[in-house]
């Protein structure tokens, strides 16, 4: 029986002909082994389905070349374990370390521990194996080359030698061993029938296998896509494959298979005319065109629209889901968008290549937990673990809600990292039963912290967890793996997965893959284990690298009813009823050609001249891949492209898009994010809601959606309006009660409203505040408190206002305050704390000199004077104010001057009072006279401690015109102006007027609404 190569165009029935041949062989020679070789598991399943549909055949083996290699080795009793990806990664890393220790890795030595290097070398070594390049041949070829190439060859040789020494094979290497076994024993596989289907190219190992097998086989059939002399551009890849088969001395008789006519005219036209010049366009029209074109604004929207189109084909045209496919050159770029949309649309999705294990959220959360010791138990990662949905920490008395309490503990205790800091924070709180602190001038209430026994219990739970997560400092790879596996039970990862049924199957598949990685690491440790052991950091790097090399496959519950998502090279050979091809934009498909980072095309060409069969990377056969992709469709084909790049520029179409468009006069649909959609085209409940669907189940949600739309419309308007941007007039009665005559105000709250009503609403009114993480050193508020206290104590200790005495007393007064400051104020000093203290002393000495220069006959008589019953007559009625006066001075005539210390130097001018954003000085002057009865104030000023000078506002010589046009002068005028501003503010607050009003100089970064206010403008 002659050995045949069946050559046929797309959809010519090559696979069906193989099915019929297999069945005929099984009938005529039932005891003769029959093998069908296919590229991958997906094509194997598809072929088996076809074979079963045709009636089946006993004794037929359907598998890959790798399974054939395993069978050949088993027949000569030479089976070898195949190293998995994690084992190969571990082996390559060991080889790099060995060569570096021997001084033989100068070029790659500095980066040998980067996980990406081992992964890239894995790909290079696999290519060398596929190309049948032996280590000896490569070493000879680079003997006179630069060190970079010699190091690659040495690593490849050491890698192969180690595999041989331990009795293992990698995936590609098993083919080498099978060929050697076949060459030694001519009886192996004698009389077999082999059918090879679905390939568009063959590796050197596969070609050599067929070459050795051909003389002893009863028959061989190989199928290949193409027609005629394969001169079409679309057939370039197939032409190269046929030439390579002939160069391998395979004696195959070529038989042409005719094209089928069962497919729609447009799809036949596409297969016949793609990349053929001078072809007149064909008009494609109708409600269900066989070929459709779609332009989407972004790749995310592109993936979404492709799945919508496939769902429509399933529901409207009766296309089974298992005959639908999404094809992309690089599926990884579309995978998250496809998963998200498939879940929303209720579509089962199967990815042929699986997913990267390190990107699974459950595995990522677990790996982050393993990284905690390397972060020295940093605050944020610890909190992330406690709140993680992939951890059940009930065994330690911790729940997800405890993350908020731990957050408060870490902020109060200024926990940056380290078990010592965590333990110290809990010890402090455990010793406190309640808080009696009162701050009359601070609108921020102290956080709700666990104290006493509650703090002790919470601390015991967290510290117990962290203690369990603490690894041994050094150990074997096996011991670390066993320890890490135990942590899966410690954090009860599997229990946590059951709480999320919608993702449980996916995450359990990922967890199973992680356990396989653990098993592979233990296995590799038996062979490659280091006598001195590993540090935990080295183990963590090994594990991260192994996980980065691993993938997992989360199959739908019913795989035969899932849409296939695949890359181009995996889409060959299997027809689908409906196919969507994504990414036909410039730079996506065809992809830009780049050289290999290890071996340039010039180097590959030089190796070819020395007999090494390494293909050049800058040869393009993407036209053939595109031809294969679009000819997979039997009934419907959708071609899509994104038209807008990330920078907002137009994204040009791919030449393949343009070549296809030139063949058809079909309309092109263009979809933008946010375009209105008819309810009939809604693919999910959410879209039906957006379209205002009339079904009862949908209509119930319409009020909520309408409300949300109104919120969005209000926020997008030019003018701030509506309750979500501060218009709370509808709640005026409640605001009147809360902020009525009995309410006591602080100057800072009144200033906040004067600056921006929305900031007042979010901060003082609603009690929200930015949650900045703890950091080393003093913040602005702590710095101000510290400087205020030192200045007060210096004047008290000196007992005089003489400058020399004050400056002399400063160091001794400041020393104990500095020493107690970290614990008292709640901050962790930096390593520059000692230097900072010296700098603060210089500031304070400068402030003392500046205060002495403006003494003007005044001497300090009181510091930190609290008041709480100051009452002002305003247009809104009597208003009660409380606060703290930093300093009160008196002159010989008994007149008073109030001073307010400021750490910063902004808004200390008269205009700030006129604008109503600085009201403290006149309020402090009124309090000194009215409530504290210290005397008659005749002046007041702000003093900038950092600059050591007074601000430009002086109450004694203040003069300005209020909004009503009335001239205000002196202290009394400033107080009257402040009362006027306060009256306006109180009236606005009670009326619910909280619209945002960004100042001309920009909003402060500490505004509690900075993260979400649509009117926020950063300060200049």
N, C-alpha and C positions, 0 to 999 in steps of 0.2 A: 504494500500500500504506500503510495508516494507521500512524502512530507510536503504539506501544503501551507501557503500563506494566502489567507483569504483577504483580499483588498476590496474594501467597499466604502462608499461615502457614508455620511451620517444617516442613521435610520435605514440602513440597507438590510438589516436583519442579521448582522454578523453573530450576535449573541444567540438569537433564536436558532440559527444554523448550527451553532455549537451544541445547543441543547438537543437538537434532533440527531446530531452525529453521536453524541454521548449515548443517547437512548438506543440508537442503531447498533453501536458497538457493544453495549450491555446485552442486547438481545443475541447478537451473533457470537460473542465470546464472553459468556457470563463469568468465567473464572479468571479472565485476564484483568490485571489491575488497570484501572482507568483513572487518570488524574486530570482535574481541571484546575489550572493555575490562574489566579486573579490577583489584582494589585493589593486589595485591602479587604477588611472585614465587611464594609458596606456592600461592595460588589459581590462578595461571597454570599451574603444574605439574599441579595437580589437574584443571583443565579439560582440559588436553591429554590426560591419561590417560583421561578420560571420552570425549573425542572419538575417540581411537584405539580404545578399547574398542567404540565404536559403529560403527566402520568407517572413521573418518577423513574428511577433506575437504581437497582441494587448494586452495591459494590463500587460506587463511584465516589472518589475522594475529591472534595472541593476545598481548596485551600490556597495558601500563598507559596511562593518560592521557599520561604523560610521553613514552612512545614514539610516541604519536599526535602530540604536539607536535613531536617531532623530525622525524617524517615530513612534516608540513605545512611546516616550515621548509626541509627538504631540497628539497621540490618547487618552492619559490620561490628556490632556490639561496641560502638565508640561514642555513646551519647555524652555530651558535655553540658554542664550547666551554663546557661546564658546569663551573662551579667546584665542586670537591669540598669536603667538610667542612673539611679542613685549610686549603684556600685561602680559604674563606669566613672561617674563624677568623682567618687572617692579615690579611685585608682589614679585618675589623671592628676588629682591634687597631690597624692602621695608621690607620684613620679616627679612633679615639679619641685616638691620639697626636697626630695633626694638629690636631684640635679643641682639645686641651689646650695645644699649643704656640701656638695662636692666641688663647688665653685665653677660649675659648668653651665650656669644660667645667668650670664651677665646682662643680656638684653632684657629678658623677661623676668628676671629675678625680682626687681622692685614691685612688680604687680602680680606676683605669682599667687598671692592670697586674695586677689579680687575674684569674687565668684564668677564674674563674666568671662574671665580668661579660661577657666576650666570648661565652661559651657561652650565657648567658641572653639576650643581645641577638640571637644567632643565632636562637633560638627565637621571639623577639618579631618580628624582621624576617620570618621565614618565615610567621608568622601574618598579618602585615600583607599580605604578598604573596598568601597564600591567600584573604584577604578582599577582594582587589582594592582596597586602600587605597593610593593613590599618594602619593609624598612631598609633592607640591604640596598635596594635600587635607589631609594630616596637618599640614603647616606652617600652613596657613590655620586649621585647627581649634584649634591650640594657640597662636595668635598672641597671645592675651590671657591665657594660662595662666601658671602658675608656672614658674620657670626649669627645674625638673626635667623637665617635659614638653617644653619647647622644646628642651632638649638632646637628648632622645630623637629628636625630629623632625629636628633638624639632623643627628644621626648617621645616621638612616635616609636622609635626602636625600643626604648625602655618600656613603654606601655605594652607593646606586643610581646616582648620577652617576659614580662610579668604575667600576662595572661597565660602564656604557655607554661610558665613555671608552676602556676597554681592550678592548672588544669581547667581553665575556664575559656569561654569564647564570648566575644561580643556579638551583637546581632548580625553584623556584616561578616564577621570572621567565620561564623558557622558555615557560610557558603564556601569559603576557601577550603575548609576541612572536608566538606561534602565533595567538592571537585577532586581533591586529593584521593578520597576514598573511591570515587568512581574511576579515576585513572588507574588505581592499583588493582581494582577488581572489576574485570570486564563483564562479570555476570550480574552485577548490580543493575536492577531496573530493566533487565533484558526482557523484551517482549511486551513492555508496557505500552499503553496508549496515553498520550498526553495532549491536552487541548489548552492552549494559552490564549486567553481572551481579555480584552479591556485595557491593554497596555498601549501607550503612545510612544514609549521609549523603554530601553532596557539598560540596566547597569552592566558594566563589564563582567561582573560575577554572574549575572543572569545569562548573558550571552555565552560565556564560557561553559556554564552548566548545560545549556541547550546544545552547544557544539559537542561536548563529550557524550551527551545522551543520544544524539540523533542516530548514530550508526547502530545502536542496539535496540532502538524502539520499534515496536510494531507499527506505530504511526505517530506523526506529530502534526498538529494543526496550530498555526499562529494567526491571529487576526490582527489587522491593522487598518486604521481609517485612511481613506483617500481614494482617488480614482485616477485613471489614466496614467500619465507619466509623472504625476505628483509635482507638476511644475507651478501650480498655483501658489501664491503667497500663503494662503491659508493652510497649505499642505507642507510647508517647509519643515516642520518638526517631524512629520511622518516620513518625508524623503530622507532626512538624516538618519532616522531609525532604520529604514530599509537598507540604507548604505552600510550602517554599522553591522547589521545582521549578515550582510553579504561579506563584509570584511572579516567577520568571525568564521567564515567558511561553512556557513549553514546552507545546506543544499535544500532549498525550498522552492517548490513550483508555485508561481503566483497565479491565483484564480481571482477574477474580478466578480464581485457581487453587484447586481444592479440595485439602483435606488428604489425604495418603495414609494408608492404614490398615495399612501393612506393619509398623510399629514395634510394640513391646510395649505393652500397654494402659497400664502405668504411665507410660511416656514420652509417650504420646498425652495421657494425663490431665494430666500436668505442663504440656504445651504449651497445652492448652485452658483450664486453670484457674489458672495461676500469677497471683498478685496479683488474683484475683477473689474477692470476699468471699462468705460464706455457702455455700461448697462443702463437702459432707460428705467426710471423709477416706476414702481408699481403703486397704485392707489390702494390704501388699506382703510376701510371704513366700516361702519356698522356698530350696533350696540355691543357686540362681543368680538372685537377684532382679535385676530390670532397673535398679532404683535402690537405692543403698545409702548409708548415712550413717556417717561416722567422725569421732570426736573424738580428737585426738592431743595429747599433753602440750605439745609445742613445734612451731613451724613446721618445724624440721629433721626431727622425727619424722613430721610431717604429710607432707612431701615423700617421705620414705622409704616410708611406708605406701601412698601413692598409687602409687608405682612397683611396690611389691610386688603391689598389686591388679591393675595392668595386666599384670604378668608372669603372674599367675594366669589372667587372661582369655586371654592368649596361649597358655599351655600347656594349660589345662583346657578352654577353650571354643573353641580354634582361631582366635582373633581375630588376624589378621595385624598385626605390629607397626606397619606403615605406616598402619593404620587406628585407631591409638591416639593419644590426645592428652592432655596435661596443660595446663590453662588456669588462669591466675591474673590478677588485675587488675594486679598489679605483679610481673612475673616476676623482676625483679632481686633481690627479697628472698628468692626461693626458688632462684635459679640455682645457687649453690654447693652447696646441699644436694641438688638434683636431680643435679648432675654427680657428686658423690661417691657417691650411692646407685646411680646408673646404672652407674658403673664397677664398684662392688662386685657388683651384681646381674648384670653382663654384658649390659646393655641398651644398644643404640645410641640416642643421643639427639640430636635436631636442634632447635636453638633458632632460631626465625624471626628474631628481632631481632639475632642474633649476640651477641657478648660485648664488653665494654669492653676496648679494646686495652691500656689502662694497667694492667688487672688481670691480664693474662697474666703468669705468673711469669717466663718467659724475657725478655719485654720489660721488666718491672719491674727485673730484675737488670741488664739492659743500661743502662737509664736511671740506675740507681743508680751504675753505673760512670762514666757521663758526669757525674754530680754530684760525684764525688770531688774534682776541683779546687776546687769551691765549698766543700767542707768542709775545705779546706787539708790534704787527705790524712789525715783523722782516722783514728785507730787502728781503731775498730770497722768502719767501711765498707771500709777496705782489707782487713781480715781477711775480711769477708764476700765480697769479690770473689775472693779466693784460694780460699776454700772453696766458692764457688758451683758447683753442678753445670752451670750454663749458661756456663761459661768454661773453655776448654782453654788453659792458660798454659804448656804444655810448651815452646813456643818461647822462653820466658824461663827455662827450667830450673825451673819451679815446678809442683808437684803439689798436689792438694787437701790431702794430709796435711801439707804445709808450713805450713798455717795454724796448726797447733798450735805449731810451732817459732817462727813469727813472733809468735804470741801471747806466748810466753815471752820473746822478744827485747823486745817492746814493754813487758812488765811490768818486766823487768830494767832496761831503759833509760828507763823512765817516759815512754814515747812518748805524748803527748797528740794532737798533730797537727803537720803540717809536715814537709817533706822534710829540713830541717836536723836535726830530732829523730831521724828514721829513720836518716839517714846517721851521726849521732853515735853512736847505739846500736850500729850495726854496726861502726863504727870501734873502739869500746871492746872489743867482743867479739873482733874480729879480732886485737887485740893480746894477747889472753889465750889461752894454750894449755891451761891446766887450772886447777882450783880446789883450793886447799889450805886453805880456810877450815874451821875447826872451832869449833862452838859447843856447849859442854857442857850448856847449860841450855835449849836450844831444840829442841823436838820436830820442827820443820819442817826437812826437808832442803832444800838449795838446789836450784832447778829445773834440769832438764837443758837446758842452753843450748848452742847451736852456738858453737864458739870457733875461733879461728885461721882456717885456710883454709876451713873449713865455713861460718863466719860470713861471710867475705868473699864466697864463692860465692852464698850465700843473699841477701846484701845486694845484690850486683850484679844478681841476677835481679829482685828486687823493685824496686829503684831504676830498673832499665831499663824495667820495665813502667810504673811511675808516670811516668817521663819520656815514654814513648810516649803516655800518657793526658793529658799536659799540653797544653792547647789554646793556640792563639795568643791573645794578649790582646785582639785586635780583628780584625774581618774582615767580609766580606759574608756574608749569609745563605747564599749558595751555597757559599762556601769552608768555612763551618762544617759544612754538610750533607755535603760531600764528605769532610771530615775525620772526621765521625762515622760515615759509611758505611764508611770504611776501618777504623775501630775494630771493626766487626763481624768483619772478617777478623783483626784483631789479637788479639782474645780468642777467635777461632775458634768463634764462637757456633754456626754451622751444624754443625760437627764435633761439638760437645757435644750437640746435639739428638739426634743419631743414637744416643747412648748410652742413650736412654730410649724404646724403641719404643712403649710404651703411650701416651705423650703427644707423640710426634714429629709426627703429623699436625696436632694442635692448635697446637703451637708453631711449626711451619713456616707455617701459615696466618697466625698472628700476625706472624711475621717478614715475610711478604709484605705484610701490611698496613702494617707499619712502613716498608718500602721505598716503598710508595705515598705515605705521609706525607712521606718525604724528597723524592720526586719532585714532590709538590705544593708543598712549600716552595721548591724550586728554581724551579719554574714561577712561583710568586708573586713570587719575588725579582726576576725579570725585569721585573715590572710595578710592584711596590711597593717595590723595593729602596731602602734609605736611602743617600744619598750619603756620609754620614760613617761608615757601617758600624755594626756592633753590637759591644758587649762580649760576652764569653763568657756572662756571667750573663744578658744580654738574649736571646742565642740560646737558652740553656737554657730560659728561660721561654717563648719562642716554641715550642720543640719540645714542652715539657710540655703547653702549651695545645693544640697540634695533636693530640698523642696522646690527650689527654683527650676530644677531639671525635670520635675515630675508633673504629670497631668492626671486629671481624673475625668471620668465620664459619668454624668448624671443622666441616665436614660429616663425618658418618660415611662410612666407605669405601663402603658401599652405602646411599645415601640413601633408596632406596625401601623399606628394611627398618628404618626408625628410628621411634621414638616422637617425635611432635612436641611440643615445649614452646613455648607461645605465650602472648601476652597477649590480653586480651579483644578488643581492637579488631582483632587479626589473625586471630581465630578464626571470623570471620563467613563464611558462604557455603559452607563445606566440611563435609560430614557425616563423622562418624567412627563406627566400630563401638563403641568404648569411650572414654569421656571421664571424666577426673577433674578436678573444679573445686576449687581450693584457696583457703584464706584466708577462709572465711565466718565471720569474727569481727568484733566491733565495732571500727571504726576501720581495718579492712583492706579489706573489701568489703561495703557501700559505703564508699568512702573519704571522710573529712571534706572538705568543700568549702572551699577557700581562695581568696582573691583573688590575682590576678596581682600580682607584686611591683612591676611597672612601671606598670600601668594598672588602677586599681581598677574595680569594677563600676559605681560612680557615674560615673566618667569614661568608661567604655565606653558607658553609657547616654546620656551627653551627646554623645558622638561619633555614636551612632546617630541622634540628633535632627538632626545636621548631615549625615547621609547616608553616614556611614562604617559599613560593615557589620561591626562587631566584636561577637562574641558575648560575653555576660556569663558569668563563670566560676562564679557561684553558682547556676546552673541545673543541676539534676540529671537526667540521663537514664540513670543507672546501672541502673535497673530494666530498661530495654530491653537494656542490655549483658548483664545477668545472664540475661535471657530468651534472648538469642542464644546465650550460652555453654551453657546446659543443654539447649537444643534441638539442639545439634550431635550429640548421641548418638543412634545408631540402634538399638543393642542394650543397652548397659550404661552406667550413669551413676553416678559416685561423687562425693558432696559431702563435703568435709572442712573441719574448722576446728580451730585450736589452742584449748585451754581453759585454759592457764595462762600468765600474763604473766611477763615477766622478773623482776619484783619478787616473784613467788610468789603474787600475787593471782589470783583467778578471772578469766578472760577471757570476757566475755559474748559470746553468739552474735550473729551478724549478723541484722538483720531479714529478710534474704533466706533465711538458714538457717531462721528461725522460720516464714516464710511457706511454705517448701517442706515443712517438717516438719508443718505444719498440714494438708497435703494427703494425707499418707501415714502409715499406722500401722506403718511399718517400724521394726525395732529399730535402735538406735544403738550401734555398736561403740566402745569407749573403750580407747585404747592408752596405756600409760605406758612411759617409758624403763626398761629392765631387766625388763619383764614376761617371764615364761617363755613360750617359743614352741614349739609342736609341730614336730617335724622335718618334717612334711608341709607346713608353711607356710614353711619356710626358703627364702629367695630367694638365698642365697649360701653358699659353703663355710663362711664364718665363722659364719653363723647355724646351719648344720647342726651344726657343732662345739658351739656353745653348747647346742643342743637334744639333744646326745648321739646324733647320728645313727648308725645301725648299719651303714651301708655301709662296705666295707673301706677305701675311700679316706678316709672320715671317721673311722673308728674308730682309725686310726693316729695321729690327732692328739688323741684324747681324753685320754691321760695328761698331755700338756702343758697342755691346758685345765683339767683337774682340778687340776693343780699351781697354775696361776694363780688358780683360784677359791679354793683353800685360802689362798694368800697374801692375797688380798683379804679373805677372811673373818677372818683373823687380825688384819689391820690395822683392821678395823671393830669388833673386839671392845672391850669396855670396858677390859679389862686387857691390857697388852702381853704377848704370848706368841708363841711360834713363832720359828723361826730368822731370819725377816725382820724381827723386832723385837727382836733381841738375844739370843735364847735359843740359844746355840751349845754347849750341853752335849755334843752329839754329836761336837764337834770338840775335846773337852777334852784328848785325847792330844796333838794337834798344838799346842794352846795351851801345854800344859805344856812341850813342847820349846822353843817359841819364847821363852816368858817364864819359863824355868827359872832355877835358882840362878845361872847364868852371865850372866844379863841385867843390864845396868846401867840404872838408872832415873833420870830427872830429876824434881825436885820438881813441875814443871809437869804432867808426864804423870800422876803420882800424884794430884795435885789434880784433874785433869780427870776421872779415874775416880771420885774421891770425889764430885764434883759430879753426874756423869751417866755411867753406863756406856755408853750409846749414843753419846754424844759422843766418848768414848774409842775406841770401836770404829771409828767413821767417820773420826776424825782420826788419832790416833797409830797405831792398829793397822792400818788400811787405807791410811793415807797420803793421804786425801782432804782437800781444803781448799777454802774458798770462793775463787772466782776473780774478785775484784773488779777492775774495770778501773783502769788507772793514772789518777791524778788529780793536780792541782796541789797542792803543799804536802806537809807531813809527815803520815804516818799516826802512830798511837799508838805502834807499836813503834819507829819511827825517832825519834820525839820522845824516848822513854825512853832510847834509846841515846845520843842527843846530850846530853841533860842529865847522864846518868851520866858521860860522858867529861869534860865541862866541870868537874863537881864534883871528879873525881879529879885533873885537872890543876891546878885552883885550889889545892888543899891542897899538891900537890907544889911548885908555883911559889912559894907564900907561905912555905913552910918553917916554918910555925907555925900554931897554931889560933886565933890572935888574930883576933877578928871584923873589926877595922878593916883589918888586913893582907889578910885574905881578900877582903873587899868591894873593896878597892883593886886587888887583882890580877885580879879577875873580868873586867873589859872586855878587858884585854890578852890574857888567856888564852883568852877566848871568841872573839876576832876571827878568828884563823886556823882555829879549829875550825868556826866558822860558814862561813867562806869555802870550806873543803873539803867541808862537809857534803853539798851537792847531789850531787857526784860520788861521794863516799865512801859515802853512805847510799842513793844511787839515787833521788832525788826531784827534781822540777822546782819551783823556788821560784815562788811567786805574785808578783804585782806588789807585794804587801804584805810581802815577805820582810824588807825592812829594818825595817819597823815591827814585824814579828813578832820579830826579833832583840832589839829593845829590850824588848819585852814579856817574852821569855824571860829576859833579864838581870834584869828586875824579879823574876820568879819565883825565879831562882837566888839573888838577893840576899836575898829573903825566906826562902828555905830555909836560907841560911847563918846568918841571924839566929835562925831557929827551932832549928837544930842547936846554936847557941851557947847558947840558953836551956836546952837539956836536956843540956848537956855533963856536968854532975854529976861533974866530976873526971875524965872520960874524954877521951882525945885519940886521934885516928885514927892507926893504925899500918900499915894495909894496905887496899888497894882492889882490887876485881876479882880476888879470890882464888879460883882454880879448884881444885876437888877432884873426884876421880873414883873414889876407892876407899873411901869411907865405907861401912861395913858395919853394918847394924842387925839385931839379933836380933828376929824377929817370930814370930807364930804360924804363918806360912807358911814359916818357916825363915830363914836369913840372906838379907838383901836388900842389894844394892850400889847406892849412890846417887852421882850426880855432879851438879855444879852450879857456880855462881859466886856468891860472897859479895860484895855491893856494897861493904861497908865493915866493918872490924873496928877497934874502939876498945879502949884499955887504960887502966886507972887506975893510981894510984901503987902499989897493992897487987899489981899484976900481973894483976888480974882483967880478963876480956874482956866486951865488949858487941858483938853483931853488929847491923848495921843493913841493912835491905833497902829501897832506894828504890822508890817507886811513883809512877807518873805520875797514876793515878787515886786515888780515896779510898774505894773500896768494899771491903767484906769485910776490914777491918783491925781487927776487934774480937775479943775472946776467943771469942765464939760460933762464928766461922768456923773456929777451931782445933778446938773441940769437935765441930763438924759434919764435920770432915775435909776442908774445901774450901780451907784455907790451912795448909800444912805447912812452908813454907820456913823460917821463923824457927827452929823447934826443930831442923830438919835442918842449917841453917847453924851453929847453936851446937854441935851434935854434931860436925860436920866440923872446926870451928875447934879443937876440943880433940883429937879422935881422929886425924885425918889430918894437919892442918896443924900440930898441936902448938904452937899459939900461946899457950896458957895455958888457964885454967879459965874458961869463960863463966858469967857471973852474971846477964846480962840480954840482952835482944834486943828490937828494936822495928821496926815498919814506919814509914817516913817519907814522907808525901804531899808531893811536890815542888810541885805546883800550889798547894796550900793553905799550904805552909810549916809544917806541924805534924806531930807524931807521931800514929800511930794509937792506938786505945785498948788494944790488946794489948801488954802489957809482960811478958816472960818472968819477970822478977824477982818480980812479984807475981801471977803467974798462979795461978788456983785454979779447978778445975772437977771435975765428976764424969763419968767415962767411961761408955760404954754399959753396962759391967758393974756400975756402981754404985760403983766405986773412986774415991776422992778423989785428984786429981792436983794437985801444987803446984810452983811454981817452975820453973826451967830443966829439972831432971831429970824433973819430972812432965810437962812439956810434951813432952820428947823421948820419954818412955815412951808418952804418949798418941798422938804421931805414929806411933811404931812400931806401936801397936795398930791405928790406922787403916790403915797400910800393909799390915799382915798381912791384914786383912780384904779390902782391895782386891786384893792379889796373889792371894789365894785365889779371889776372885770372877773375876778375869781368867783364871786358869788353869782354872777350872771352866766358863768360857764364859758367865758371867752379865753380859750387856750391855744389859739392858732399859732403856729410857729412863725417866728420873726427873726430870720438870720441877720445878725449885725453886719454892717458894711465891711468890717475887718475880718469876717468869718466867724464860724462857730467854734467854741472851745472843744478840744478833743476829749475833755472829761465829761461832756454832756451825756447823760444817761440814754438819750435817744439817738446818739450818733450812729448806732448800728442799723437803724431802721427808719429814721426820719427822712422822708423824701425831699425835704427842703434843706437838709444839712449841707453846709458848705464849709470845708476845712478852713481854719484860720490861716492867715498869711504868715 
